[in-house]
């Protein structure tokens, strides 16, 4: 009986120690998961909050799609503070459909070439992307210089891609313009 009591006592101590060990392992595992969750989730949550609520660190692309000019008001569909960019975008490019409207001059090997807007399509999507498709007439050599300078004086805009679908000189061409918008705000 005495031997059995000692044996049962040792088994009970072993099981008790084992339970404590399991609790320790569980605590360490849970703590590690919590630390990793806070480390990875909170920065992304703050980033999302800045983009959607305060407009900080806002980045999105204007990509080429077919659309109509009337859709430009949809710029504010996705981002709450996108309205501040709407005027900046549209003030750079004439809204009226005027085939004789000269919107700028491109410096082509020292020669000034007028660029006329013949068609402008703008569309936006639910995911925040906005699109311009322009038909322009003029000499398209180094036309990117014109569009590069169009936004160079503003930190919110930079031309990232220019695709000319028909590279003929002095002819009607369709220019696909991709613009990347970035905001740089400091809390006051």
N, C-alpha and C positions, 0 to 999 in steps of 0.2 A: 504494500500500500504506500509505504514511504517512497519507494522508488518511482511508483506511478505518479505520486503527487509531485515529486521533483521533475519528472519528465514533462508532465502537463504544464508545470510552472515555466519550464524552459520554452516549451512550444508557445505558450501565451506571451512570453516576453518577446520571442522572435516575431510572432505575428504583430505585436504592438509596434515593435521597431520597424517592421516592414510597412505597416500602415503609415507611420510617421514619414518614412522614406517616400512612399507614394504621394503623400500630401506635399512633401517638399518638391518632388519632381513636378507635380501638377502646378504648384505655385510658381516655380521657375519657368515652366512652359507658358503658363498664362501671362506671366509678367513679360516674357520675351515677345509674345504675340502682341501684347498691348503696346509695348515700346515700338515695335515695327509698324503697327497700325498708325500710331500717332506720328511717327517719323515720316511715313509715306503719304498718309491721307491728309493730314492737316495742311501741308504746303499746297497740295493740289486743290484743296477746298478753298484756301485763301485766294488762289489764283482764279478759280472759277468765280468767286465772289467779286474779285476786282473786275473781271471781264464783264459780268452780267449786271452787277449792281452799281459799281462805281465807274466802270468804263476804263479802269486802269489796265495797262499792258494789253490794250485791244489790238489784235492782229487779225486781219482777214484779207482775202484776195478778191479782186475784181477779175473775173474770168469771162471769156468771150462766149456768148450764147445769142441766139436769136430772141428778140423781144421787142417791146414797143416803148416809146418814150414815156408814155403815161404811167408806166410801172415804177417810175423812179421814187415815188412816195413810199414804196415798200422797203426802202432802205432801213426803216426803223422797226421792221417786223421782229428781228431777232435780238438785237442788242438794245437795251433800254436807252442808252445814251448815244446811239448812233446819229441822232439828229444833228449833233454838233459837227459831224463830218459831212452831212448831206450838202449843206451850203458850200462847203469847201470844195467838194467834188464838182458840183454843178456850176460853181462860179468859174471853174477853169475851162469849161467847155460850153459853147453856145447851145441853148436848148432849141432855138427855132430851126426849123427845116428850111434852110436857105442855101441853094446850090451856089450862090455867088458870095456867100459869107466867107471872108478870109479870116481864118482863125489863127494864123501865124505864118512865120517865114522860116524856112530851113536854110541853114548855111551849108551849101554844097560846094566844097572845094573853093571857098571864097566867094561863091556866087549865091545871091539871095534868091530863093524860090518861094513863091506864094503857095500856100496850102489852103485849099478850099474844102469846106465840109459839104458833102452832098447827101449824106445820110447818117443818122445816129440812132442806134437801137440800144436801149438800156433795159435790163431785166434783173430782178433779184430773186433769190430763193429763200426758203424757210431757214436754211442753215447759215444765213448771213452773208453768202457770197453775192456779189453784184457784178453785172456784166455790161460792157460797152462793145458794140460792134460799129465801126465807122467806115463809111465809104468816103474817101478823100480823092481829090484831083490835084495833080501837081507833080513835080519831080520828086521821086521818092529816094533819091540817093541821099544817104545820111539823114533820112527823115527822123531817125531816133534822136538826133541832136535837138530837134525842135521839141519833141515830146519829153526828152530828158530835162531840158531847161524849163519846160512848162511847169514842172513840179519841183524843181530844184530849190526854189526859194522857200519852200514850206517843209518843215520837218515831218509833217504828217504823211507826206506822199513820196513815193519813189516809183519810177517806171521800172518794172522788173522784166517784162517780156514784150517784145514787139514782133509780130508775125505779119509779114506782107504776103498776101495770098497771090497777088499778081504783080510781079516786079517790073512791069513795063513803064517806061518813062512817059511823062506828060499824057497819062491816060487815066481813066477812072480805075481806081484800085480799091480793094477792100483791105483795110488795116485792122487786124485783131490786136487790141490793146489790152494788156494785162497790167493792172496797177496793184501794188501792195501798199496797204495803208497801215501805218504804225502810229501809236500814240505814245507820247512821253510826258507823263504828268508827275509833278512832285506835290506831295501834300502840303498845303499852306497852313 
